[in-house]
Amino acid sequence: MPDIEAVLPHWAESTFGVFSASETPGDLEELLPVIRIERGGGDDERFSVHPRVYVDVFAATADEARTLANSLRDALLALRGPVNGAVIRHVRCDSGPSRQPWANEAVHRRGATYTVSLRDA
């Protein structure tokens, strides 16, 4: 079965040209903007998976975080077909991008939740 934390960060990095990973890097402040994509549950079936995915955008300004998070949402909702060894069938936005707290006030975070249906390529 495809691992969403291996599939989507590579897609996001190549699509948006910003560092993307499934974990927050230790040097986050030096890498901004950053996209973090983590699995947070969801269903697994025999031939497909439907993970719930938490997507966070970190940026130096609130406007940059908002713009990137909205662009990322639009691209995810249109994403279909082969992506990094998987086939994306459908993406649903469960909770759109919204401001999220972060310990460092110099970092602005926008978070959203999606459900992605995919299978092996």
C-alpha distances in whole Angstrom, upper triangle without the diagonal:
4,7,9,12,11,11,14,17,17,17,20,22,22,23,26,27,26,25,21,19,17,21,24,26,29,31,30,34,34,31,31,30,26,23,21,18,16,14,16,15,13,12,9,9,9,7,7,7,11,11,15,16,19,21,24,26,29,32,36,37,36,37,34,32,32,32,29,27,29,28,24,24,26,23,20,21,22,19,17,16,14,13,13,10,9,11,12,14,16,17,20,22,23,25,27,28,30,32,31,33,33,35,36,39,38,35,34,30,29,26,24,21,19,16,13,12,9,7,6,9
4,6,9,8,7,10,13,13,14,16,18,19,19,22,23,23,21,18,16,14,18,21,23,26,28,27,30,31,27,28,26,23,20,18,15,14,12,15,14,13,13,10,12,12,10,8,8,10,10,14,14,17,18,21,23,26,29,32,34,33,33,31,28,29,29,26,24,25,24,21,21,22,20,17,19,19,16,15,13,12,10,9,7,6,9,10,13,14,15,18,20,21,23,24,25,28,30,28,31,30,33,34,36,35,32,31,27,26,23,21,19,16,14,11,10,8,6,6,9
4,5,5,6,9,11,12,13,15,16,18,19,20,21,21,19,15,13,11,14,18,20,23,25,24,27,28,24,25,24,20,17,15,11,10,9,12,12,12,13,11,13,14,13,11,9,11,9,12,11,14,15,18,20,23,26,29,31,30,31,29,26,27,27,24,22,24,23,19,20,22,19,16,19,20,16,16,16,14,11,10,9,9,11,12,14,15,15,18,19,20,21,23,23,25,27,25,27,27,29,30,32,32,28,28,24,23,20,19,17,15,13,11,12,10,10,9,12
4,5,5,6,8,10,11,12,14,16,16,18,19,18,17,13,11,9,13,16,18,22,23,22,25,26,22,22,21,17,14,12,8,8,7,10,11,11,12,12,14,16,14,11,9,9,7,9,8,11,12,15,17,20,23,27,28,27,28,25,22,23,23,20,18,20,19,16,16,18,16,13,15,17,13,14,14,13,10,10,10,9,11,10,13,13,12,14,15,16,18,19,19,22,24,22,25,24,27,28,30,29,26,25,21,20,17,15,13,12,11,8,10,9,10,11,13
4,6,6,6,9,10,11,13,15,16,17,17,16,14,10,8,6,9,13,15,18,20,18,22,22,19,20,19,15,12,9,6,6,6,10,12,13,15,15,17,19,18,15,12,13,10,11,9,10,11,13,15,17,21,24,26,25,26,24,21,22,23,19,18,20,20,16,17,19,17,14,17,19,16,17,17,15,12,11,12,12,14,13,16,16,15,17,17,18,19,19,19,21,22,21,23,22,24,25,27,27,23,22,19,19,16,15,14,13,13,11,13,12,14,14,16
4,6,6,7,9,11,12,13,15,16,17,16,14,10,8,8,11,14,16,19,21,19,23,23,20,21,19,16,13,12,9,10,10,14,15,16,17,16,19,19,18,15,14,15,13,14,12,14,14,16,17,19,22,26,28,27,28,25,23,24,24,20,20,22,21,17,18,20,18,15,18,19,16,16,16,14,10,8,9,10,13,13,17,17,16,19,20,21,22,22,22,24,25,24,26,25,27,27,29,29,25,25,22,21,19,18,17,16,16,13,15,13,13,12,14
4,6,6,7,9,11,11,13,15,16,15,14,11,10,10,14,17,18,22,23,21,24,24,21,21,20,16,13,12,10,11,11,15,16,16,17,16,18,19,16,14,13,13,12,14,12,14,13,16,17,20,22,26,27,27,27,24,22,23,23,19,18,20,18,15,16,18,15,12,15,16,12,13,12,10,7,5,7,7,10,10,13,14,13,16,18,19,21,21,20,23,25,24,26,26,28,29,30,29,26,25,22,21,19,18,16,14,14,11,12,10,11,11,11
4,5,5,6,9,10,10,12,13,13,12,9,9,9,13,15,16,20,21,19,22,22,19,18,16,13,10,10,7,9,10,14,15,15,17,17,19,21,19,16,14,13,12,12,10,11,10,12,14,16,19,23,24,23,23,21,18,19,19,15,14,16,15,11,13,14,12,9,13,13,10,12,13,11,8,8,11,10,11,10,13,13,12,14,15,17,18,17,17,20,22,21,23,23,25,26,27,26,23,22,19,17,15,14,13,12,12,10,12,11,13,14,14
4,5,5,6,9,10,10,11,10,8,5,5,7,10,12,13,17,17,15,18,19,15,15,14,10,8,7,6,9,11,15,17,18,20,20,22,24,22,19,17,17,14,15,11,12,10,11,12,14,16,20,22,22,22,19,17,19,18,14,14,16,15,11,14,16,13,12,15,16,13,15,16,14,11,10,13,13,15,14,17,17,15,17,17,19,19,18,17,20,21,20,22,21,23,23,25,24,20,19,17,16,15,15,15,14,15,13,16,15,17,17,17
4,5,5,6,8,10,10,10,9,7,8,10,13,15,15,19,19,17,20,20,16,17,15,12,10,11,10,13,15,18,20,21,22,22,24,25,22,20,18,18,17,18,15,15,13,15,15,17,19,22,24,24,24,21,19,21,20,16,16,18,16,13,16,17,14,13,17,17,14,15,15,13,9,8,11,12,14,14,18,18,17,19,20,22,22,21,20,23,24,23,25,24,26,26,28,26,23,22,20,19,18,18,18,17,18,15,17,15,17,16,16
4,6,5,6,8,10,11,11,9,10,12,15,17,18,22,21,19,22,22,18,18,16,13,11,12,11,14,15,19,20,20,22,21,23,24,22,19,18,18,16,17,14,15,13,15,15,17,19,22,24,24,23,20,18,20,18,15,15,16,14,11,13,14,10,10,13,13,10,12,12,11,7,7,11,11,12,12,15,15,14,17,17,20,21,19,19,22,23,23,26,25,28,27,28,27,23,22,20,19,18,17,17,15,16,14,15,14,16,16,15
4,6,5,6,8,8,8,6,9,11,14,15,16,19,19,17,19,19,15,14,12,10,8,9,9,13,15,18,20,20,23,23,25,27,24,21,19,18,17,17,13,13,11,12,11,14,15,19,20,20,19,16,15,16,15,11,11,13,11,8,11,12,9,9,13,13,11,14,15,14,11,11,15,14,15,14,17,16,14,16,16,19,19,17,16,19,20,20,22,22,24,24,25,23,20,19,17,15,15,14,15,14,16,14,17,16,18,19,18
4,6,5,5,5,6,5,8,12,14,14,14,18,17,15,17,16,13,13,11,9,8,10,11,14,17,20,23,23,26,26,28,29,27,24,22,22,20,20,16,16,13,13,12,14,15,18,19,20,20,16,15,17,16,12,13,15,13,11,14,15,12,13,17,16,14,17,18,16,12,12,16,16,18,17,20,20,18,20,20,22,22,20,18,21,22,22,23,22,24,23,25,23,19,19,17,17,17,17,18,18,19,18,20,19,21,21,20
4,6,5,8,9,9,12,15,17,18,18,21,20,19,21,19,16,16,14,13,12,14,14,17,20,23,25,25,27,27,29,29,27,24,23,23,21,22,19,19,16,17,15,17,18,21,22,23,22,18,18,19,17,14,15,17,14,12,15,16,12,13,17,16,14,16,16,14,11,11,15,16,17,16,20,20,18,21,21,24,24,22,21,24,24,25,27,26,28,27,28,26,23,22,21,20,20,20,21,20,21,19,21,19,21,20,19
4,6,8,11,10,13,16,19,19,19,23,22,20,21,20,17,16,14,13,11,14,14,18,20,23,25,25,27,27,28,30,27,24,23,22,21,21,18,18,15,16,14,16,17,20,21,21,20,16,16,17,15,11,13,14,10,9,12,12,9,11,14,13,11,14,15,14,11,12,16,16,17,15,18,18,16,19,19,22,22,19,18,21,23,23,26,25,28,27,27,25,22,21,20,18,18,18,19,18,19,17,20,19,21,21,20
4,6,9,9,13,16,18,17,18,21,19,17,18,17,14,13,10,10,9,13,14,17,20,23,25,26,28,28,31,32,30,27,25,24,22,21,18,17,14,14,12,13,13,16,17,18,16,13,13,14,12,8,11,12,9,8,12,12,10,12,15,15,14,17,18,18,15,16,19,19,20,18,21,20,18,20,19,22,21,18,16,19,20,21,23,22,25,24,24,22,19,18,17,16,17,17,19,18,20,19,22,21,24,24,23
4,7,9,12,16,17,17,16,19,18,16,17,15,12,11,10,10,10,13,15,19,22,24,27,28,30,30,33,34,31,29,27,26,24,24,20,19,16,16,13,14,14,16,18,19,18,14,14,16,14,11,14,15,13,12,15,16,13,15,19,18,17,20,21,19,16,16,20,21,22,21,24,23,21,23,22,25,24,22,19,22,22,23,24,23,25,24,24,22,19,18,18,18,19,19,21,21,23,22,24,23,25,25,24
4,6,10,13,14,13,13,16,14,12,13,12,8,8,6,6,7,11,13,16,20,22,25,26,29,29,32,34,32,29,26,25,23,22,19,17,14,13,10,10,10,13,15,16,16,12,12,15,13,10,12,15,13,11,15,16,14,16,19,19,18,21,22,21,18,17,21,21,23,21,25,24,21,23,21,24,23,20,18,20,19,20,21,19,22,20,21,18,15,15,15,15,16,18,20,20,22,21,24,24,26,26,25
4,7,11,11,10,9,13,11,10,12,11,7,8,7,5,6,9,11,14,18,20,24,25,28,28,31,32,30,28,25,25,22,21,18,16,13,12,10,10,11,14,16,18,18,14,14,17,16,12,14,17,15,13,17,19,17,17,20,21,19,22,23,21,18,17,20,21,23,22,25,24,22,23,22,24,23,21,18,20,20,19,20,18,20,19,20,18,15,16,15,15,16,18,19,20,22,21,24,23,25,25,25
4,7,9,9,9,13,13,11,14,13,10,10,9,6,5,6,7,11,14,17,20,21,24,24,27,29,27,24,22,21,18,18,14,13,10,10,9,10,12,15,18,18,19,16,14,16,16,12,13,16,15,12,15,17,15,14,18,19,17,20,20,19,15,14,17,18,20,19,22,21,19,20,19,21,20,19,17,19,19,18,19,18,20,19,21,19,16,16,14,14,14,15,16,16,18,17,20,20,22,22,22
4,5,7,8,12,13,11,15,15,12,13,12,8,7,5,6,8,12,15,17,19,22,22,25,27,25,22,20,19,16,16,13,12,10,10,11,12,15,18,20,21,22,18,16,19,19,15,15,18,17,14,16,19,17,16,19,21,18,20,21,19,16,14,17,17,20,19,22,21,19,20,20,21,20,20,18,20,20,18,19,17,19,19,21,20,17,17,15,15,14,15,16,16,18,17,20,19,21,20,21
4,7,9,13,14,13,16,17,15,15,14,11,8,5,5,5,8,11,14,16,19,19,22,24,23,20,18,17,14,13,10,10,9,10,12,13,16,20,22,22,23,20,18,20,21,17,16,19,19,15,17,20,18,16,19,21,19,21,21,20,16,15,17,17,19,18,21,20,18,19,18,19,19,19,17,19,19,17,18,17,19,20,22,21,18,18,15,15,14,14,14,15,16,15,18,18,19,19,21
4,6,9,12,10,14,15,13,14,14,10,9,6,7,7,11,13,16,19,21,22,25,27,27,24,21,20,17,16,13,11,11,10,12,12,15,18,21,21,23,20,18,20,21,18,17,21,21,18,19,22,21,19,22,24,22,24,25,24,20,19,21,21,23,22,25,24,21,22,21,21,20,20,18,19,19,16,17,15,16,17,20,19,16,17,14,15,14,16,16,17,19,19,21,21,23,23,25
4,7,9,7,10,12,11,11,12,8,9,6,9,10,13,15,18,21,24,25,29,31,30,27,24,23,19,18,15,12,11,10,10,10,13,15,18,18,21,18,15,18,20,17,16,20,20,18,19,23,22,20,23,26,24,26,27,26,22,21,24,24,26,24,27,26,23,24,22,22,21,20,18,18,17,15,14,12,13,13,16,16,12,14,12,14,13,16,17,18,21,21,24,24,26,26,28
4,5,5,9,10,8,10,12,9,10,9,12,13,17,18,22,25,27,28,31,33,32,30,27,26,22,21,18,16,15,13,13,11,13,15,18,20,22,19,17,20,21,18,18,22,22,19,22,25,23,22,26,28,26,28,29,27,24,22,24,25,27,26,29,29,26,27,25,25,24,23,21,21,20,18,17,14,14,14,17,16,13,15,14,16,16,19,20,22,24,24,27,26,28,28,29
4,6,8,9,10,12,14,12,14,12,16,16,20,21,24,27,30,31,34,36,36,33,30,29,26,24,21,19,18,15,15,13,15,16,19,21,23,21,19,22,24,21,21,25,25,23,25,28,27,26,29,31,29,32,33,31,27,26,28,29,31,30,33,32,29,30,28,28,27,26,23,23,21,19,17,14,13,13,16,15,13,16,16,18,19,22,23,25,27,27,30,30,32,31,33
4,6,6,7,9,12,11,13,13,17,18,22,23,27,30,33,33,37,38,38,35,32,31,28,26,23,20,19,16,15,12,13,13,17,19,21,19,18,21,22,20,20,24,24,22,25,28,27,26,30,31,30,32,33,32,28,26,29,30,32,31,34,33,30,31,29,29,28,27,23,23,21,19,18,15,14,12,15,13,12,15,15,18,19,22,24,26,29,29,32,31,33,33,34
4,5,5,6,8,7,10,11,14,16,20,21,25,27,31,32,35,37,36,33,30,29,25,24,20,17,15,12,11,8,9,10,14,16,18,15,14,17,19,16,17,20,21,19,21,24,23,23,26,28,27,30,31,30,26,25,28,28,30,29,32,30,27,28,26,26,24,23,20,20,18,16,15,12,12,10,13,11,9,11,12,15,16,19,21,23,26,26,29,29,31,32,32
4,6,6,8,9,12,13,17,19,23,24,28,31,34,35,38,40,39,36,33,32,29,27,23,20,18,14,12,9,8,8,12,14,16,14,13,17,18,16,17,21,21,20,23,25,25,25,28,30,29,32,34,32,29,28,31,31,33,31,34,33,30,30,27,28,26,24,21,20,18,16,15,12,12,9,11,8,7,10,12,15,17,21,23,25,28,29,32,32,35,35,36
4,6,9,10,13,15,19,21,25,26,30,32,36,36,40,41,40,37,34,33,30,29,25,22,20,17,14,11,10,10,14,17,18,15,15,19,19,17,19,22,22,21,24,26,25,26,29,30,29,32,33,32,28,27,30,31,33,32,35,34,31,32,29,30,28,26,23,23,21,20,19,16,16,13,14,11,11,13,15,18,20,23,25,27,30,30,33,33,35,35,35
4,6,7,10,12,16,18,22,24,28,30,33,33,36,38,37,34,31,30,27,26,22,20,17,14,12,9,9,10,13,16,17,14,13,17,17,15,16,20,19,18,21,23,22,22,26,27,26,29,30,28,25,23,27,28,30,28,31,30,27,28,26,28,26,24,21,21,20,19,19,16,16,14,16,13,11,13,14,16,18,20,23,24,27,27,30,30,32,31,32
3,5,9,11,15,18,22,23,27,29,32,33,36,38,37,33,31,29,26,25,21,18,15,12,9,7,5,6,10,12,13,10,10,13,14,11,13,17,16,15,18,21,20,21,24,25,24,28,29,28,25,24,28,28,29,28,30,29,26,26,24,25,23,21,18,18,16,16,16,14,15,13,14,11,8,10,11,13,15,18,21,22,25,26,29,29,31,32,32
4,7,10,13,17,20,22,26,27,30,31,34,37,35,32,29,27,25,23,19,17,13,11,7,5,4,7,9,11,12,8,8,11,11,9,11,14,13,13,16,18,17,18,21,22,22,25,27,26,23,22,26,26,27,25,28,26,23,24,22,23,21,19,15,16,15,15,16,14,16,14,15,12,9,9,10,11,13,16,19,20,23,23,27,27,29,30,30
4,7,10,13,17,19,22,24,27,28,31,33,32,28,26,24,21,20,16,14,11,8,6,5,7,10,12,13,14,11,9,12,13,10,10,14,14,12,15,17,16,16,20,21,20,23,25,24,20,20,23,23,25,23,26,24,21,22,20,21,20,18,15,16,15,14,15,13,16,14,16,14,10,10,10,11,12,14,16,18,21,21,24,24,26,27,27
4,7,10,13,16,19,20,23,25,28,30,28,25,22,20,18,16,12,10,7,6,5,6,9,13,14,14,15,12,10,12,13,9,9,12,12,9,12,15,13,13,16,18,17,20,21,21,17,17,20,20,21,19,22,20,17,18,16,18,17,15,12,14,14,14,15,14,17,16,18,16,13,12,10,10,10,11,13,14,17,17,20,20,23,24,24
4,7,10,12,16,18,21,22,25,27,26,23,20,18,15,14,10,8,6,5,6,8,11,15,17,17,18,15,12,15,16,12,11,14,15,11,13,16,15,14,17,19,18,20,22,21,17,17,20,19,21,19,21,20,17,18,16,17,16,15,13,15,15,13,15,13,16,16,18,17,14,13,10,10,9,11,12,13,15,15,19,19,22,22,24
4,7,10,13,14,17,18,21,24,22,19,16,15,11,10,7,6,5,7,9,11,15,18,20,19,20,18,15,16,17,14,12,15,15,11,12,15,14,12,15,17,15,18,19,18,15,15,17,16,17,16,18,17,14,15,14,15,14,14,13,15,16,15,17,16,19,20,21,21,17,16,13,12,10,10,10,10,12,12,15,15,18,19,20
4,6,9,12,15,16,19,22,21,18,15,13,10,9,6,5,7,9,12,14,18,21,22,22,23,21,18,19,20,17,15,18,18,15,15,18,17,14,17,19,17,19,21,20,17,16,18,17,18,16,19,17,15,15,15,15,15,16,15,16,17,15,17,17,19,20,22,23,19,18,15,14,11,11,10,10,11,12,15,15,18,19,21
4,6,8,11,12,16,18,18,15,11,10,6,6,5,6,9,12,15,17,21,25,26,25,26,24,21,22,23,20,17,20,20,16,16,19,18,15,17,20,17,19,20,19,17,16,17,15,17,15,17,16,14,14,14,14,15,16,16,18,19,18,19,19,22,24,26,26,22,21,18,17,13,12,10,10,10,10,12,13,15,17,19
4,7,10,12,16,19,20,16,13,11,7,5,6,6,10,13,16,19,22,26,26,25,27,25,22,22,24,21,18,21,22,18,17,21,20,17,18,21,20,21,22,22,20,20,21,19,20,18,19,17,15,15,14,13,13,16,16,17,19,17,18,19,21,24,25,26,23,22,18,17,13,12,9,10,10,11,14,15,18,20,22
4,7,9,13,16,17,14,10,9,6,5,8,10,13,16,20,22,26,29,30,28,30,28,25,25,27,24,21,23,24,21,19,22,22,18,19,22,20,21,22,22,21,21,21,18,19,17,18,17,15,15,15,13,15,18,19,20,22,20,22,22,25,27,29,30,27,25,22,20,16,14,11,11,9,11,13,14,16,18,22
4,7,10,14,14,11,8,6,4,5,8,11,14,18,21,24,28,31,32,30,31,30,26,26,27,25,22,23,24,21,19,21,21,17,18,20,19,19,20,21,19,20,20,17,17,15,15,14,13,12,14,12,15,17,19,21,23,22,24,25,28,30,32,33,29,27,23,21,18,15,11,10,8,9,10,12,14,17,20
4,7,10,11,9,6,5,6,8,11,15,18,21,25,28,31,35,35,33,34,33,29,29,30,28,25,26,26,23,21,23,23,19,19,21,19,19,20,20,20,20,19,16,16,15,14,14,14,14,16,15,18,20,23,25,27,26,28,29,32,34,35,36,33,31,27,25,21,19,15,13,10,10,9,11,12,15,18
4,7,8,6,4,6,7,11,13,17,20,23,26,29,33,36,37,35,36,35,31,31,32,29,27,28,28,24,23,25,24,20,21,22,20,19,19,19,18,19,17,14,15,14,14,15,15,16,18,18,21,23,25,27,30,28,31,31,34,36,37,38,34,33,29,27,24,21,18,15,12,11,10,10,10,12,16
4,6,5,6,8,11,14,17,20,23,26,29,32,36,39,40,39,39,37,34,34,35,32,29,30,30,27,25,27,25,22,22,23,21,19,19,19,19,20,18,15,15,15,14,15,17,18,20,20,23,26,28,30,33,32,34,35,37,39,41,42,38,36,33,30,27,24,20,18,14,13,10,10,10,12,15
4,6,8,11,14,17,19,23,25,29,32,35,38,42,43,41,42,40,37,37,37,34,32,33,32,29,28,29,27,24,24,25,22,20,19,19,20,20,17,15,15,16,15,17,19,21,24,24,27,29,31,34,36,35,37,38,40,42,44,44,40,39,35,33,30,27,24,21,17,16,13,12,10,11,14
4,7,11,13,17,19,23,24,28,30,34,37,41,41,40,40,38,35,35,35,32,30,31,30,27,26,27,25,22,22,22,19,17,16,15,16,17,14,12,11,13,12,15,17,19,22,23,26,28,30,33,35,34,37,37,40,42,43,43,39,38,34,32,29,26,23,20,16,14,11,9,6,8,11
4,7,10,13,15,19,21,24,27,30,33,37,38,36,36,35,32,32,32,29,27,27,27,23,22,23,21,18,18,19,16,14,14,14,14,15,13,10,9,10,9,11,13,15,19,19,22,24,26,29,32,31,33,34,37,38,40,40,36,34,31,29,25,23,19,16,13,10,7,6,4,7,10
4,6,10,12,15,17,21,24,27,30,34,35,33,34,32,29,29,29,26,24,25,25,21,20,22,20,16,17,18,16,15,15,15,14,15,14,10,11,10,10,11,12,14,16,16,19,21,23,26,28,27,30,30,33,35,36,37,33,31,28,25,22,19,16,13,10,8,6,6,6,9,12
4,7,9,13,15,19,22,25,28,32,32,31,31,30,26,26,27,24,21,22,22,19,17,19,18,14,15,16,14,14,15,16,15,16,16,12,12,10,10,9,9,10,13,13,16,18,20,23,25,24,27,28,31,33,34,34,31,29,25,23,19,16,13,10,6,5,4,6,9,12,15
4,6,10,12,16,19,22,25,29,30,28,29,27,24,24,25,22,19,21,21,17,16,19,18,14,15,17,15,15,17,17,15,16,16,13,14,12,12,11,10,11,12,12,14,16,18,20,22,21,24,24,27,29,31,31,27,26,22,20,16,14,10,8,6,6,7,9,11,14,17
4,7,10,13,17,20,23,27,27,25,26,25,21,21,22,20,17,18,19,16,14,17,17,13,14,17,16,17,18,19,17,18,19,16,16,14,14,12,10,9,10,9,11,13,15,17,19,18,21,22,24,26,28,28,25,23,19,17,13,11,7,6,4,7,9,12,14,17,20
4,6,10,13,16,20,23,24,22,23,21,18,18,20,17,14,16,17,13,12,15,15,11,13,16,14,16,18,18,16,17,18,16,16,13,15,13,10,10,10,9,10,12,13,15,17,16,18,19,22,24,25,25,21,20,16,14,10,8,6,5,6,7,11,12,15,17,20
4,7,10,13,17,20,21,19,20,19,15,16,17,15,12,14,16,12,12,15,15,12,14,17,16,19,21,21,18,19,21,19,19,17,18,16,13,12,10,10,9,11,10,12,13,12,15,15,18,20,21,22,18,16,12,11,7,6,5,7,9,11,14,16,19,21,23
4,7,10,13,17,18,16,17,15,12,13,14,11,9,11,12,9,9,13,13,10,13,16,15,18,20,20,17,18,20,19,19,16,18,16,13,13,11,11,10,10,9,11,12,11,14,14,18,18,19,19,16,14,10,8,6,5,6,8,11,12,15,17,20,22,23
4,7,10,14,14,13,14,13,9,11,13,10,8,11,13,10,11,14,15,13,16,18,18,21,23,23,20,20,23,22,23,20,22,20,16,16,13,14,12,11,8,9,10,9,11,11,14,15,16,16,12,10,7,6,4,6,9,11,14,15,19,20,23,25,26
4,7,10,11,10,11,9,6,8,10,7,6,10,11,9,11,14,14,14,16,19,18,22,24,24,21,21,24,23,24,21,24,21,18,18,15,16,14,12,9,10,10,10,12,11,14,14,14,14,10,8,6,5,6,9,12,14,17,18,22,23,26,27,28
4,7,9,9,11,9,6,9,11,9,9,13,14,12,14,17,17,17,20,22,22,25,27,27,24,24,27,26,27,25,27,25,22,22,19,20,17,15,12,12,10,10,11,9,12,11,11,10,6,6,5,7,9,12,15,17,21,21,25,26,29,30,31
4,6,7,9,6,5,9,10,9,10,13,14,13,16,18,18,19,22,23,23,27,29,29,26,26,29,29,30,27,30,27,24,24,21,22,20,17,14,13,12,12,13,11,13,11,11,9,6,5,7,9,12,15,18,20,24,24,28,29,32,33,33
4,7,9,7,8,11,12,12,13,16,17,17,19,21,22,23,25,27,27,30,33,32,29,29,33,32,33,31,33,31,28,28,25,26,23,20,16,16,13,14,14,12,14,11,10,6,5,6,9,12,15,18,22,24,27,28,32,33,35,36,37
4,5,5,6,9,10,11,12,14,16,16,18,20,21,22,24,26,27,31,33,33,30,31,34,33,34,31,33,31,27,27,24,25,22,19,15,14,12,13,13,13,15,12,10,8,7,6,9,11,14,18,21,24,27,28,32,33,36,37,38
4,6,5,6,9,10,10,12,14,15,16,18,20,21,22,25,26,29,32,33,30,31,34,33,33,30,32,29,25,24,21,22,19,16,12,11,9,11,12,12,15,13,11,10,8,5,8,8,12,15,19,21,25,27,30,32,35,37,37
4,5,5,6,9,10,11,12,14,15,17,18,20,21,23,24,28,31,32,29,30,33,32,32,29,31,28,25,24,21,22,19,16,12,12,11,14,15,16,18,17,14,13,12,9,10,10,14,16,20,22,25,27,30,32,35,36,37
4,5,5,6,8,10,11,12,14,15,16,18,20,21,22,26,29,29,26,27,30,30,30,27,29,27,24,23,20,22,19,16,13,13,12,14,16,15,18,16,15,13,11,8,10,10,13,15,19,21,24,25,28,30,33,34,34
4,6,5,6,9,10,10,12,14,15,16,18,20,21,24,27,27,25,25,29,28,28,25,27,25,21,21,18,19,16,13,9,10,9,11,13,13,16,14,13,12,9,6,6,6,9,12,15,18,21,22,26,27,30,32,32
4,6,5,6,9,10,11,12,14,15,17,19,20,24,27,28,25,26,30,28,28,25,26,23,20,19,16,17,14,11,8,8,8,11,14,15,18,17,16,15,12,9,8,7,10,11,15,17,20,22,25,27,30,32,32
4,6,5,6,9,10,11,12,14,16,17,18,22,25,26,24,25,28,27,27,24,26,23,20,19,17,19,16,13,10,11,12,15,17,18,21,20,19,17,15,12,11,10,12,13,17,18,21,22,25,26,30,31,31
4,5,5,6,9,10,10,12,14,15,16,20,23,23,20,22,25,24,24,21,23,21,18,18,16,18,16,13,10,12,12,14,17,17,20,19,18,17,14,11,11,9,11,12,15,16,19,19,23,24,27,28,28
4,6,5,6,9,10,10,12,14,15,19,22,23,20,21,24,23,23,20,21,19,15,15,12,14,12,9,6,9,10,12,15,16,19,19,18,17,14,11,9,6,8,8,11,12,16,17,20,22,25,27,27
4,5,5,6,9,10,11,13,14,18,21,23,21,23,26,24,23,20,21,18,15,14,11,14,12,8,7,10,12,14,18,19,23,22,21,20,17,14,12,9,10,10,12,13,16,17,20,22,26,28,28
4,5,5,6,9,10,11,12,16,19,20,18,20,23,22,21,18,20,17,15,15,13,16,15,12,10,13,15,17,20,21,25,24,23,22,19,16,15,12,13,12,14,14,17,17,20,21,24,26,26
4,5,5,6,9,10,10,14,17,18,15,17,20,19,18,16,17,15,12,13,11,14,13,11,9,13,15,16,19,20,23,23,23,22,18,16,14,11,11,10,12,11,14,14,17,18,21,23,23
4,5,5,6,9,10,13,17,18,16,19,21,19,18,15,16,13,10,10,8,11,10,8,8,11,14,16,19,20,24,24,24,23,20,17,14,11,10,8,10,9,12,12,15,17,21,23,23
4,6,5,6,9,12,16,18,16,19,22,20,18,15,16,13,10,11,10,13,13,10,11,14,17,19,23,24,28,27,27,26,23,20,18,14,14,12,13,12,14,14,16,18,21,23,23
4,6,5,6,10,13,14,13,16,18,17,15,13,14,12,10,12,11,15,15,13,13,17,19,21,24,25,28,28,28,27,23,21,19,16,15,13,14,12,14,13,15,16,19,21,20
4,5,5,9,12,13,12,14,17,14,13,10,11,9,7,8,9,12,13,12,12,16,19,20,23,24,27,28,28,27,23,21,18,15,14,11,11,9,10,9,12,13,16,18,18
4,6,8,12,15,14,17,19,16,14,11,11,8,5,7,7,11,12,11,13,17,20,21,25,26,30,30,30,29,26,23,20,17,15,12,12,9,10,9,12,13,17,19,19
4,6,10,13,13,16,18,16,13,10,10,8,8,10,11,15,16,15,16,20,23,24,28,29,32,33,32,32,28,25,23,20,19,16,15,13,13,12,13,14,17,19,18
4,7,9,9,12,14,12,10,7,8,7,7,10,12,15,17,16,17,21,24,25,28,29,32,32,32,32,28,26,23,20,19,16,15,12,12,10,11,11,14,15,15
4,7,8,12,13,10,7,5,6,6,8,12,14,17,20,19,20,24,27,28,31,32,35,35,36,35,31,29,26,24,22,19,18,14,13,10,10,9,11,13,12
4,6,10,10,8,5,5,7,9,11,15,18,21,23,22,24,27,30,31,34,34,37,38,38,37,34,32,29,27,25,22,20,17,16,12,11,9,10,11,9
4,7,7,6,4,6,9,12,13,17,20,22,25,24,25,29,31,31,34,34,37,37,38,37,33,32,29,27,25,23,21,18,17,13,12,9,9,9,7
4,6,5,6,7,10,12,13,17,18,21,23,22,23,26,28,28,31,31,33,33,35,34,30,29,26,24,22,21,19,17,16,12,12,10,10,10,8
4,6,8,10,14,15,16,19,21,23,25,24,24,28,29,29,31,30,33,33,35,33,30,29,26,25,23,22,21,18,18,14,14,11,11,10,9
4,7,10,13,16,17,20,22,24,26,27,27,30,32,31,34,33,35,36,38,36,33,32,29,28,26,24,22,20,18,15,14,10,9,6,5
4,6,9,12,13,17,19,21,24,24,25,28,30,30,32,32,35,35,37,36,32,31,28,26,24,22,20,17,15,11,10,7,6,5,4
4,6,9,11,15,18,20,23,23,24,28,30,30,33,33,36,37,38,37,34,32,29,27,24,22,20,16,14,10,9,5,5,6,5
4,6,8,11,14,17,19,19,21,24,27,27,30,31,34,35,36,35,31,29,26,24,21,18,16,13,11,7,6,4,7,9,9
4,7,10,14,16,19,20,22,25,28,29,32,33,36,37,38,37,33,31,28,25,23,19,17,13,11,8,5,5,8,11,11
4,7,10,13,16,16,18,22,25,26,29,30,34,35,35,35,31,29,25,22,20,16,14,10,8,6,5,7,11,14,14
4,7,9,12,12,15,18,21,22,25,26,30,31,31,31,28,25,22,19,16,13,10,7,6,5,6,9,13,16,17
4,6,9,10,13,16,19,20,24,25,29,30,30,31,27,24,21,17,15,11,9,5,5,6,9,12,16,19,20
4,6,6,9,12,16,17,20,22,26,27,27,27,24,21,18,14,11,8,6,4,7,9,12,15,19,22,23
4,7,10,12,15,16,19,21,25,27,27,28,24,21,18,14,11,8,5,5,7,10,13,16,20,23,25
4,7,8,12,12,16,18,22,24,23,24,21,18,15,11,9,5,5,7,10,13,16,19,23,26,28
4,6,10,12,15,18,22,23,22,23,19,16,13,9,8,5,7,8,12,14,18,20,24,27,28
4,7,9,13,15,19,19,18,19,16,12,10,6,5,4,8,10,14,16,20,22,26,28,29
4,6,10,13,16,17,16,17,14,11,8,5,5,7,10,13,17,19,23,25,29,31,32
4,7,10,13,14,12,14,11,8,6,5,6,9,13,16,20,22,26,28,31,33,35
4,7,10,12,11,13,10,8,5,5,6,9,12,16,19,22,25,27,31,33,34
4,7,9,9,11,9,8,7,9,9,13,15,19,22,25,28,30,33,35,37
4,6,7,9,7,7,7,10,11,15,17,20,24,26,29,31,34,35,37
4,6,9,8,10,10,13,15,18,20,24,27,29,32,34,36,37,39
4,5,6,8,10,14,16,19,22,25,29,30,34,35,37,38,40
4,5,7,10,13,16,19,23,26,29,31,35,36,39,40,41
4,7,10,13,16,20,23,26,30,31,35,36,39,40,41
4,6,10,13,17,20,23,26,27,31,32,35,36,37
4,7,10,14,17,20,24,25,29,30,33,35,36
4,7,10,14,17,20,22,25,27,30,32,33
4,7,11,14,17,19,23,25,28,30,31
4,7,10,14,16,20,22,25,27,28
4,7,10,13,16,19,22,25,26
4,7,10,13,16,20,22,24
4,6,10,13,16,19,21
4,7,10,13,16,19
4,6,10,13,15
4,7,11,13
4,7,9
4,6
4
